[in-house]
Amino acid sequence: MKIKLLFLAGLFLLLSGTLIAQTKVSGVVVDDTNTSIPYANVYFKGTSEGVITDENGKFYLESQNTFTEVIVSFVGFAPKEVKLTGAVTYNLSVKLTEAKELKEVVLYAGKTSKKNNPAIYILRKIWERRRKNGIKMFKQYEYDK
């Protein structure tokens, strides 16, 4: 009887320890207009454990370890860190905001200034030594075959 009781107590402790050490998160990722964002990245902070949302922006993420934060990211949106309320967090709604716009890109046509260009400086040094540069600059060895 004592062995059965001891076995059941050990089994209970083992199961409760594994349940406490798990983190489960599910929810949906939406934008500012509450439109779901498909294929967004959802992962535990500081790890590579993560998932991608489905076509409806829904996700389910589970780990054997205990985590307190998830990071949600998608191209064109600012990444968002979400603190978890407990080991099991269901029906989480994450709203991503659009990322700030990039600065304008300026293209120049035609010739540009060669001043302060390190490539031009290096090329000039090579051109100055063009007669000295080359294979004759190094000692040549004949190998017997």
C-alpha positions in Angstrom: 0.0 0.0 0.0 2.8 2.4 0.9 4.5 1.7 -2.4 1.4 2.5 -4.4 0.8 5.7 -2.4 4.5 6.7 -2.9 4.2 5.9 -6.6 1.1 8.0 -7.0 2.6 10.9 -5.1 5.7 10.7 -7.3 3.6 10.6 -10.5 1.5 13.5 -9.3 4.7 15.6 -8.7 6.2 14.6 -12.0 3.0 15.6 -13.9 2.5 18.8 -12.0 6.1 19.8 -12.6 5.7 19.4 -16.4 2.4 21.3 -16.4 4.0 24.2 -14.6 7.0 24.4 -16.9 4.9 24.8 -20.1 4.0 28.0 -21.8 1.0 28.0 -24.1 -0.1 31.1 -26.1 -2.8 31.4 -28.8 -4.4 34.4 -30.4 -4.8 36.6 -33.5 -2.6 39.3 -35.1 -4.4 42.3 -36.5 -3.5 45.7 -37.9 -4.9 49.2 -37.1 -8.1 48.5 -39.0 -8.6 45.1 -37.2 -7.8 43.3 -40.4 -6.0 40.0 -39.7 -2.4 39.8 -40.7 -1.6 36.4 -42.3 1.9 34.8 -42.1 3.2 37.1 -39.3 6.0 35.9 -37.1 5.3 35.0 -33.4 8.1 33.8 -31.2 9.3 33.7 -27.6 11.6 36.5 -26.7 15.3 35.5 -26.8 14.7 32.2 -28.6 14.1 30.7 -32.0 10.9 28.9 -30.9 8.1 30.4 -32.8 5.3 30.0 -35.4 3.8 31.8 -38.3 0.2 32.9 -38.2 -2.3 31.2 -40.6 -4.3 32.8 -43.4 -6.7 34.3 -40.8 -3.9 35.7 -38.6 -4.4 33.1 -35.9 -1.5 31.3 -34.1 -0.9 28.8 -31.4 2.6 28.6 -29.7 3.6 26.0 -27.1 6.9 25.4 -25.3 8.2 23.1 -22.6 10.0 26.1 -21.1 8.5 29.0 -19.2 8.5 32.3 -21.0 7.0 35.7 -20.1 7.1 37.5 -23.4 6.4 36.9 -27.1 7.5 39.1 -30.0 5.2 39.6 -33.0 6.6 40.9 -36.3 5.7 41.3 -39.9 7.3 43.2 -42.9 6.1 46.8 -43.0 5.0 46.8 -39.4 6.9 47.7 -36.2 7.7 44.6 -34.1 5.7 44.4 -30.8 6.7 42.7 -27.5 3.7 41.3 -25.6 4.0 40.3 -22.0 2.2 37.1 -21.1 -0.2 37.1 -18.1 0.5 33.5 -17.2 1.8 30.2 -18.3 -1.3 29.7 -20.4 -2.6 32.6 -22.3 -5.4 32.1 -24.8 -7.4 34.5 -27.1 -4.6 37.0 -27.2 -5.2 39.9 -29.6 -2.0 41.6 -30.9 -2.4 44.9 -32.8 0.6 45.8 -35.0 1.1 49.4 -36.2 2.7 50.4 -39.5 6.4 51.1 -39.4 7.7 54.6 -39.9 8.4 55.6 -43.5 12.0 55.4 -44.8 13.8 58.5 -45.8 13.9 59.4 -49.5 16.5 57.9 -51.8 18.3 60.3 -54.1 19.8 59.0 -57.4 22.3 61.0 -59.3 22.7 60.8 -63.0 25.9 61.6 -64.9 29.2 62.3 -63.3 29.7 62.6 -59.6 32.6 64.1 -57.6 35.6 61.9 -57.3 36.9 63.8 -54.4 37.2 61.8 -51.1 36.5 58.5 -53.0 38.8 55.8 -51.5 38.5 53.6 -54.6 39.9 56.4 -56.9 42.9 56.9 -54.4 43.7 53.2 -54.6 43.4 53.0 -58.4 45.8 56.0 -58.7 48.4 54.2 -56.6 48.0 51.1 -58.8 48.3 53.1 -62.0 51.5 54.8 -60.7 53.2 51.5 -60.1 51.7 49.6 -63.1 55.2 49.0 -64.6 56.5 47.6 -61.3 53.3 45.6 -60.5 52.8 42.1 -61.8 54.1 38.7 -61.6 57.7 39.8 -62.2 57.6 41.5 -58.9 57.8 38.1 -57.1 60.6 35.6 -57.1 59.9 32.8 -59.6 60.7 29.1 -58.9 61.0 26.3 -61.4 59.6 23.1 -60.3 60.9 19.8 -61.6 58.3 17.4 -62.8 
